[in-house]
Amino acid sequence: MGVGAIAFGNVPDRFEVLPEKPGAPAAKPYDSVVVHKPENGNEAHSEIQFWEVGDTEASKPNGNPMKSKIRRELAERMQLVYRR
């Protein structure tokens, strides 16, 4: 078990997935929005929300290629700050 952290400046502004084949439609891009959500005992806690470009509220990314890209890019930027 551990705690990971991503510095605010290391969160990509937008996630886009290129079409798998030439001429195929591209997945909808998602903007990432960091929202301060303090928790009891953790004033600095924030969460990353994903918004379809042009939307005014968070939504869950659709499709495995987009979810995989988001997970991979965030994991690459994450730093382990506590390990039990």
Secondary structure, DSSP 8 states (H G I E B T S, - for coil): -EEEE--GGGS-SEE----SSTTS-----EEEEEEE--BTTBTT-EEEEEEETT-SS-----SHHHHHHHHHHHHHH-EEEEE-
